[in-house]
Amino acid sequence: MISITETISQELAVRPEQVEAAVRLLDEGATVPFIARYRKEVTGGLDDVQLRHLQERLVYLRELDERRVTVLKSIEEQGKLTAELHAEIVAAETKQRLEDLYLPHKPKRRTKAQIAREAGLEPLAEALLADPTQVPEQCAAAYVEAARGVADAEAALEGARQILMERFAEDAELAGELRDRLWEQGILVSRVLEGKEQEGNKFADYFDYREAIAKIPSHRALALFRGRNQGVLALELLAGPGEDPDAPCRTRIAARFGIAQQGRAADDWLVETVRKCWRVKLLTRLDLELKGRLLEAAEGEAIRVFGLNLKALLLAAPAGRLPTLGLDPGLRTGVKVAVVDATGRVVDTDTIYPHAPRKQWDDAIARLAELARQNAVKLVSIGNGTASRETDRLVRELIARHPELGLRSLVVSEAGASVYSASEFASKELPLLDVSLRGAVSIARRLQDPLAELVKIEPKAIGVGQYQHDVNQGQLARTLDAVVEDCVNAVGVDLNTASVPLLAQVSGLNRGLAENIVQFREDHGAFANRKALMAVSRFGDKTFQQSAGFLRVPDGDEPLDASAVHPEAYPLVRRIVAHTGKEIGGLIGDTATLRALDPAAFTDERFGLPTVRDILAELEKPGRDPRPEFKTAQFKDGVETLADLKPGMVLEGTVTNVTNFGAFVDIGVHQDGLVHISALADRFVKDPHAVVKSGDLVKVKVLEVDLERKRIALTRRLGDEDGTKGGASGRGKAPARAAGEAAKSGQRPARPKAKSDKPRQGGGERRQGGERRQRGAGQGAAALGGAMAEAFAKARKG
């Protein structure tokens, strides 16, 4: 048996000793961010992605080993553990293979086969299998015994058949072979349940649908399972194409046990036994397993996509520490206003009514100007919900009337703002503020620092996922928590301004310790240095080791505390400082001096080249932020609603979500448009995430607009023809119209002809069973692309 270390090292293509070192650190309680940044010498430079995979596989393989011990013990207690079976169990590399081997020996309720054995019918089954020339009815007559429940020859033969069916079905090699064949050649068929046509109309594309199970993309699979779970669709797995798709599988079972139709007396009986074994035992079991496999893979991919989008959103460029005015747009209920200072502290709030029905436009501008002047506001953050464009126009007029204020404005995603407003943390953070105004505060702060504000919201509520309500919630939570942890620690946290939710994501900390830190800060004032953390309740040496490097003290009495240099490496920095003959304050930021140093001259038994290089880079730009430079998209004047869009328009927008079938872009009309994967670049794109990410500013061309269904087809290939000839019906020449064929064939058609968008032909990204409604984050946000999961769009109010 290959050891866990060897297995993981092969998967990661790294040395076993690297894996051993990482496993040891994880077992000692070290976090992935800490290991990735501060233990490079120990692990040989494993990065956070490799470490996350290692951690996940370590859990799986250890669970497999624990199950292996249980299985061996159970079979041994039954006295059935042979040397050959022991070797097979030890060599099992997956939980599925292990369970296949265990199945014949697994304690279970009395089966029909067990009852037949107890009635003494096993010799009959053996005899007919070994010698098909015997006449089944004649052989069975000798086993008729009413006292044992065998009333006649027919009952005896049925019992014998049950014994053989169970034996065939529990053959581990055969089951594994058929499972692989079914996955490679099986076809999943979906049909609407009788009487559900009207109720389940949103799944209309799946009322008569079929596709190779191994080729069904994740978003389509999740739509199918949702339709089944809602009682609209019935899903059936066929063994393959043709009029008799089961024939190859029956043939394989028969061959495995030497059964063939040769005109012998028992051949018909044995062939029927094979048929029933396949339909009743094997296909039923494999159907469940492979649908589970499809669902698991689809969930895994959906979770991966959610994680990538969340990471891009969390690492979006911060506008910086500037006084900011946050506007949460609304019509009848007014625009909620909140002013926060450079640290995010709320200094003023109000509600204005510039829009219908009150239309207090001039009064609203005057009030905003007053608030901006009184609080030295430099930025205006506008939520992208209902009335956002109208409010954006209001702010642009404010800027035009009062240029002396020097204001800049930006429309930001308000996804999750309402969730934050009603959260327990918001109640504690802003206890005196009305729930309706808390959203405006969040909108203002997320412009200053998206990461610091978004960590206060449960990741699922941020609304950048794909079918997040349908996937394994435990796995989703673990993945998203890991993404948040990696992002927070990659950026670092200001010890003297960070909130409890932000501190709780720091390596080595939890919510309790975060609350203790904030309480200590409130009781004793700002931390002067990292060492002061040791005075915080429950803050021990191990916690300090894991967290200190990620906590920053920008204006403390130790210059290195403002950097990512870990306190354990301060002696090394002192040696570097002594070598240069400069004061540490003078050395920090001195690019010429630092780049002239030879890192190898400062290595020792504890700190190798990777750490020394990291330290020199950090001294050159202490506390550097890995996030990009702050930029904003400029929406086109006069384009504020769907009705304003015309095919052929070239607009600037912001990517709000990236899915497996394309990217959604906010172009300022309250509905995100879809750039299909086939229109993302002038080359073939396999994974949209390799081309764009959430938050990117992109230039797009409008291909088609469907006002009735509120859908927008966009392209980044500005030379593409628009869909004016074909309209929005799907018969134009827009590349998005060939979505399914492009995704299936791996080719990007330059000018695809009209094709059906039915998913049964391998496509269907345009219309995914009506998955077009948003859940949890609000409403709106429909766009071209059928796999429109409800969380794909921005949260919208009203």
N, C-alpha and C positions, 0 to 999 in steps of 0.2 A: 504493500500500500504506500502510495506517495504521501509524504507528510503534508500537513497544512502549509508549512513554510515553503516547501518545494512547489506545491500547487499554486500558491499565490505568486511566488517569484516567477514561475513560468507565465502566468497570466499577465503580470506587469512587465515581463522581460527585464527583470532586475536580479541582482545576486541574492541568494538565500539569506546571507548575513544582513543585508539591508532590511529584509522582511523581519528577521528575528529581532533586530534592534527596534524597529517600529512597533512590533507587537509588545515587546518588553515595556516600551515607554507608554503605550496605550494601557497596558495592564497596571502600570504604576499610577495611572490617573492623569497622564498628560493629555492635553487636547490636540486636535489636529492642527489648528493655527499655531500653537506653541511649537509643536514638533517641526512643522514645515518651515518656520522662520528661525527658530533658535537651536535646533538640533540637527542641522544639516550635516555636520561631521559624523554624527552618530548613525544617521540613516543613509549616508551616502548621497544626500541631496534629493530625497523623495519630496515631490511637491504636494500641495494640498489635494489636487485631483487624484493623484496616485494613492495618497493616504486615505482619502474617503473611500476609494474602491477597496483598498486593503481592509479597512475597518468593516465594511459591509460584508466582504467575503469571509473575513475572520469569524464573524457572527454565524454566517451560514454553515461554514465548514465545522465549526465547533458544535453547532446543533446537530449536524449530520453525524459527527462522531458520537455524541451522546445517544442519539437514536440507534446507532450501530451497536453500541454496548447493550442497550435494552433488547434489541432484536436477537442478538447472539445469546443473551441470557435466557430469553423466552424459549427459543428453539432448543437450547441445551437442556432446559428443564423438562422439555417434552421427550427428550431422548432421541431427537431426530437430527442433531447437528453432525453432519458428516464432514470429513476433511474437505471435500470438494465444495460443499455449500458454504463452509466457513471461509474458504478462500474467495469465493464469489462475493460474499457479504463484505469481507474486508476490502475487496477491490472496488466496491460500488462507489462511484464518484458523484452521484446525485441522490437526492432524497427519493426521486421517482424510481430509480433502479433498485434502491434498497427496499422500497415498499413492494416492488414486483417480486423480489426474492422472498420476502416475508409472507406474502399473501397466502400461499398454500398452508402455512403453519400458523397463521394469525388466528388466535381464538375468536370465534364468532358464534352467533346464534345458530341453532340447528338448521342446516340447510336441507333441501330435498335430497341432495346427494348423501349427506350424513345419515339421514333417515333410511335411505336405501342401503347404505353400508350396514347399518344396524340390523336391517332385515335380511342380511346375508346375500345381497345381490351383486357384490363386487366381482365374485368369480364369473358370473354371467357376462358382465361388461368386459372383463379381461378375455374371456373365451371368444366372444364375437369379434373383438378387435384383433385378436391374434389369428383367428381362422374365419375369414368371411365366407367360407364355403358352407358353413353351418346354417341351417334354417333357423332364424331367430325364434319363431313361435315354438318350434319343437324344443329348442334348448331352454326356452323360458318356462316350459311346462314343468320342468323338474324343480323349479324354484317357487312354485305356487304353494303358499302356506298361509291360510287365513289368520292363524294365530299371530303371525308376524306382520300382518297388514298387507299381504300380497294375495289379493283375491283371485287373480287370474293371470294368464300369460301376458296379457296386455299391460297389466300393472307392473309385472316383473320387468318387462322391456322398458317401460317408462322410467322405472327406478334405475336400471342399468344405464339408460341414456343420460339421466341426471348426473350419474357418477362420471361418465366420460366427458360430458359438457363442462363440469367443474374442473376436471383434470386439464382439459385443453385450455380453458380460460385462465388457469393459474400457472401456465407454463411461462416463466419469466422471459425466456429468449423469444418465444413466439409473440408475446404481448409487446415487447419492446420493438420487434421488427414491424408488427402491424401498426403500432403507434407512429413510428417514423414514416411508414408508407402513407398512412392516413393524413399526416400533417403535410407531406409533400404533394399528395394528389387529391386530398379531400376537398369537397366543395360545400360551402355553407349556403344553405338555401333559406330565405326568409319569405314568409307568407303572412298576409293579414288574417287575423282570426275572424270568423264569421260574425257579422254584425258590428264590427269595430271600425268599418271604413270611415264613417263620419267622425266618430269620436277621436280616432287616431289619424286624422288627415295630415297632421304635421309629419307623419312617418310615411307619407304616400310613396316616396321613392323606394320604399322597402316592401311594398305590398306584394311584389313579385320580383324578387332579387336573388341573384346567385353570384358567387365569386369564390375563387380559390382561397381556402382559409388562410394559407400561409402568406397571401399577398394582400390581405385586407389591411389598410392603414389604420392606425390607432383611432383617429377621430371617427372613422366609419364604424369600426368595431364597437366603440362606446355608444354610438347612436343606435346600433342594432340591439345591444344589450339593454339600453334604456327602453326601447320599444317593447322588448320582451317583458321587462320588469313592470312596465305599465299595462300589461295585459293586452297589447295591441298586436304584437308580432309573435309568430311561432318560428323557432329556429331549428332547422334540421341539418345534420351533417351527412352528406353523401360520401361514400368511399371513393368516388371518382366519377368521370364522365361516362356516357354510354347508357344503353337501356338497362344493363345489369351491372351497376357499379360495384356490387358486392362480390362478383365472380372471382376476381383475382385474390381477394382475401380468403374466400372459402377454399380456393385452390391451395393457398399457402398453408392453411390449417390442415387440410387433408394430406398434403405432402409431408407435413411435419410428423404425422402419425401413421403414414403408410396407407392411407385410405384412397381408393380409386374405384371408379365405376367400371367394372370389368364383367358384369353380368353374373356375378356370384350371388349366392342366396342372400347374404347379409349386406351386400353393397348398398342397396337402396336405403336400408335402415341406418347404416353408418353415414352415408352422404346426408341424410336428413338430420342426423345428429350434429354433423358439422354445420349445416345451415342454421339450425336452432342455436348452436353454441355461438355462432357469429352474431346473429340478430339479437338474441336474448342476453347473452353474457358479455361478449367482447365489445360489440359495437356500442351497446348501452354504456359500458364503462368507459371506453375510449372517447365516446361522444362527450361525456361530462368532463373528462380530463383535458381534451383538446380545446373545448370551449373555455375551460378554465385557463388553459395556457394562452389562448388568444386574448382573453380578458386581462390576464396578468401582464402580458406584453404590452397591450394597449394602455393599461394603467401606468406601467413603467414609463412608456414614451410620453404620455400626457404629463406625468409628474416631472419628467426631464425637461419638457418644454416650459412648464410652469416655472421650474427652477431657473432656467436660462433667462426668462423674461423678468422674473423677480430680481435676479442679480443685476440685470441691466438697469432696472428701475431704481434699485437701491444705490447703485453706483453712478447715478445720473449726476451731471455737473451741478455743484452748489453755487448759488448766486453770491454767497458770502455773508459776512456779518454786517448787514446794513439794515437800518430801520425800514420796516416793510409794512405796507397796507394790504391786508387780505380782504378780498371781496368774494362772498358766496352768493352768486347771482340767483335771482328769483323774480317772478313777475308780480302776481297778486300779493305775495307775502313780503315783497321788497327784497332789496339787496342787503345782506348782512355784512357789516363792516367791522374789521378788527385791526388795530394798529399794534405791532410788536416792535420792541427796540432791537438793537443789534444782537442781544443775547437771546431773543425770543420771548422776552417778558411782555405780557399784555399791558399796554399803557392806556388804551382807549377803545371803546366800541360804540357802534351806532347801527341804525337801520335807515336806509334811504329808499325812496320810491320813485325812481326815474321812469319806469316803464308803465305800460297800461296795467291797471285802469287809472292810476293816479296821475301819471305822466308829469311828475315834478322834476323835470330834467335840469333846469337851471339851478333850482334849490339843491339838487343832489351834487352838481358840480361845485357849487359854492361850499357845501359842507365838506366834500372830499379835499378841496383846496385848503380849507381851514385846518383839517386834521393833519394834512401833509406838512403844512407850514409850522404848526405847533410842535410837531414831533420830529422834524427834520427828516421826513420820509424820503427815501431814494428809490424804492422799488414798489411796484404795485403788482400783486399776485391775484389773478382772476381765475376762479374755478371754472371748469369747462362744462358745467351742467346746463340746465335750462336757462336761457337768456344770457348765455356767456358772450355771444357775439354782440348782442345789444349792449351789454355792459362793457365789453371791450371798446365799442364805439364811443361810449360815454367817457371812458378813461382817455381815449385818444383826443377827444375834444377838450378834456381837462388839461392834458399836456399842451395842446395847442393854445389854449387861453392863458395858461400860466407857465410859460417857458422858464420863468425864473426859479421854479421849484426843482428843475433838473430831474424830473421823474422818468423812469423806464418801466414799462409794463410787460407782463407775460401771462399768457393763458396756460395754466397748469392743470394736470389731472387731479380731480378731486376724489378719485377712487378711494373708498374707505373712509372718507372724511366723516360721513354720517355715522359710520360704525364707531369711529373714535369718539365722536361727540357724545354718544350714549354709553360709552365704556366706563367701567369702574375707575380706571386710571384717570380719565378726563374729569370725572367727578372730584377726584382728589386733587388733581393738578389745577383745575379751574372751578372750585366749588361755588364761587359767587357768580359765575357766568351762566346765562341761560344756555340750554342745550343748542338752540338754534344759532347762537353766536360762536360756539366752540368750533364749528366747522370752518368759519372764517379764520379763526386763529390757526387751525391746522393748515389751511390753504396758504396763509402767509408764511408759516414756518417751513413748509415743504419747499418753498422757493429758496429760502435761505440755506437749508440743508436737508435735502430729501431723505437721506439715510437716517438722520437723527429723529425725524418726524415719523417716517414710515414704520420704524421698529415698534412704535406704540400701537400699531394695528396688527391684528392677527393676519398673517400672510395670505390666507385664503380670501380674506375680505378685500384685498387690494385689487383683485379682479384682473389678473393677467394670466390666468390659467386656461386650460383646455379640459372641459368637463370635470372640474375639480370636485363637484358634488357626487360624481359617479365613481370615483376611484377609491382605492383603499385609503381610508382617512389616516390610519396610523402611519403608513408609509409616506403619505403626502406630508404629514406633519413633520416626520423625521427629516425628510429631504429639505423642506423649506426652512426648518430650523437650522440645518447645516448651512444652507445658503446665506441666511441672515448672519449666522456666526462668522462665516468666512468673510463676508462683506464688511462687517463692523470691525473685525480685527485687521483687515487689510488697510482700512482707513485710519484706525486708531481713534481714541476717545479722549476728549478733554475732561480730565478728572474733576475740574471745578465748575463745569457747566452741564455735564451730561445728566440726562434724566435716568430714572430707575430702569425703564425698559431698555435704554441704550446700554447702561452699565451691565445689566443682566446678561447681555450677549457677549461680554468680554470674556476671553479665555480664562477659565478657572473660577468665574463668578457665577452666582445664581441670583434669583430675585431677592432672597433674604439678605445676602451680602450687599447687593446693590442698595437696598433700602437702608442698611446700616451705614453705608458710605455717605448717602445723601443726608441722613440724619446727623451724622458726625459733622458734615460740612455745614449744616444749618446751625448746629450747636457751637462749633468752634471756628467757623469762618473757613476761608479757602485753604486748601492744602498748599503748604509751602514747598513740598517736595514729595517724591514717591515714598520715602521712608516713613512719612507720617501716616501712611496707610496701616502700619503695624499697630497703631493705637486704636484702630476701628475694631469693634466687637466681632469676634469669630474670624478675624483676619490673621491667618497663620502663615508660617514660612512657605508651605506648599502653595497656598493661594497666591502669595506674593510672587513666587517664582513663575507661576503660570500666567499671571495677569499683568505684572508690572510693565513689561515691554510694550503693552498695548495701551497703557494709560499715559496720557500726556499732561504735563504741568507747564504750560507755555511761559508763564511769567514768574516761575519759582526761583529759589535760591541755588538750584543746581541746573546749569545750562543743558546738560545731557538729558534731563527729565522731560524736555520738550521734544525729544527725538524718539526714534524707535530703537535706539540702542538699549539693550537690556542691562539693568544694574549689575548683573553678574559680570558684564564685560567692561565695566568702568575702569578696573585696573589696566586692562589692555589699552583703553583710550588714553589713560594717563601716560603710558609708555610712549604712545604715538605723539602725544603732546610734548613730552620731554624731548623726544628725538628732534622735533621741529624747532624747539626753543621758543615757542610762542605760548601765549596764554590761551586757554581753551576757548574763551570767547572770541579771540582773534582768529583761531584756527577754523572754527565753524563757519562754513560758507566760503572759505578760501580755496577756490577750485584749483588754482595753479599749484599751490603747495600740496594739496591732497593728492592730485593726480600725478605729481612727481614722485610720490612715495612708492616703494616696492612692497606690496602686501606680504610677500614671502618673508620679509625681514621681521615681521611682527608675529609670526605664527609660533605656537608652542604646543605642548602636549594637549592642552584643552581646547585651544582655538585654532582651527585650520584656516586654509585659504578662503573657503566660502564665507565664513564669519567675518574675517578681516576685510574682505572686499565689501561685504554688506555694510560694515561699520564705516569704512571710508566713504562709501556712497551716501550713507545717511548723514555723515558730518558735512558733506558737500551741500546737501539740501535737506536739512533736518526737518522731520515731521512732514515730508513731502506727501502730498495727497495724490493717490493713484487715479483719482477721478478726472475726467476730461475738463477742458476749459468751458466755461459757461457761455452758451450761445442760444439764440432764440430764433424760432421760425417766424417769418413775416407772412401773415395771411394776406391775401389779395383784397384790396378795397373793393367793395361792391359784391363780394362773393361771401354771403353769410348763410344762405339756405340751400337746400337741394335744388330748388327752382332756379337758383342763380348759376348753377353749373351747366356747362355746355361741352359736348364732346370736342376734344382738341385743345381744351384749356391746359396750360402748363402752370402748375401751382407748387408752392413750397409747403411742406407739412412735416409733422413729427410722427415717427413710428411709435405706435402705442402698444402693439402686440405682434409677436412673431409666432406663427404656427407652422406645422409641418407642410401646409399647403400654400403658405404665403405670408404676407405681412399686412397688418392693418395700419392705416395712416390717417391722422387727424389733419384735415385740410381746412378746418374752421367752419364747417357747415352743420355741426351737431350730429353728424353721422360719419363714422370712420369708413373710408374706402378700402377696398381690398386690392393689393397688388399680388396677383397670383404668382406662384413659384415660377411659372413659365415666363413671367414678365418682370422678374426681379433684376435681370442682368442680360447683357448681350452674349451670354454663354450659358451652357447648361448648368443648372443649380440643383444639386442633390439635397442640400440642407439649407433652408432659408437663413438659419442662424449663422451660416458662414458668410453671408452677404450683408445682413442688416441685424440690428438689435434694437430693443425698445429704447426710445429716447433719441435715436438718430434723426438728424435733419435730412430730408430727402426732397428731391425735385421730381414731381410726377406729372403724368399727362392723363387727363380724363378720357377714358375710352367710351364708357356707357353710363347712363344714369337711368335708373328705374324709379320714378317718383312714387308709383303705387306701392312697391315693396320696399322703398327706401334703401336702395342698393346702389353702390358706386363701384364701377370697375376702373382701376387705375393701372398704369404701367410706368416703370422706370426707364423703359426703352422708348425714348422720346420720338423715335422714328416710326413707331407702330401706328397703323391705321386706327382711326376711331371707329366706333360701331354705329355711325349714323345710318348706314345702309341697312344693317340688320336690326337696328334698334336694340332694346334691352331684352329681347326674347331669347337670346342665345344663338341667333342665326347670323350674327355679324362676323367680322374677321378678327375681332380682338383676340389676342393670345389667350386671354382668360377663358375663352370659349372652348379651347382645346385642353382645358385643365386636366381632365381625367386621362385622356390619351397620352398627354405628355408625361404625367406622373407614372403611368403604367409602363410605357415603352422606354422611358429614360431618354427620350429625344425631345428637343424643344422645337416644335414646328414654327418656322419663320412666319408663314402665313397660312395657318390651318384652315381647311375647309369646314363647312358646317358639319358638326358632329352632334350626336345625341349626348345629352348630359346625364343619361341614366347611369347610376353607379354600377349596374350589372355589367357594363362594358369596361369596367376598370377605372372609371373616373368618379364623378359624383361629388367632387369637392365643392361644386357650386351649390348643390342642394342636398344637404345631409339630413334627410328625414325631418325637415322642418326645424332643425336645431338652431333656431334664429332668435330665441327669446333669452333675455338676460335674467338670471336669478340672483338674488342676494344683493347685488350692487346697484340695482335700480332698473331702469328701462331705457329703451332706445338702443342705439348702437348696432343696428342691423346693417349689413353690407353684403356685397356680392360674395358668395362662397358658402356652400351649403353646410360646412362643418362649423357653423356659427354657434359655438358654445356660448351659453349665456354670460360667462365671465370674460369673454373675449373683448368686450367693449368697455369703455370708461364708465365709471359709475355716474349716473345722472339722476337728478332730483326732479320731483314734480310729476 
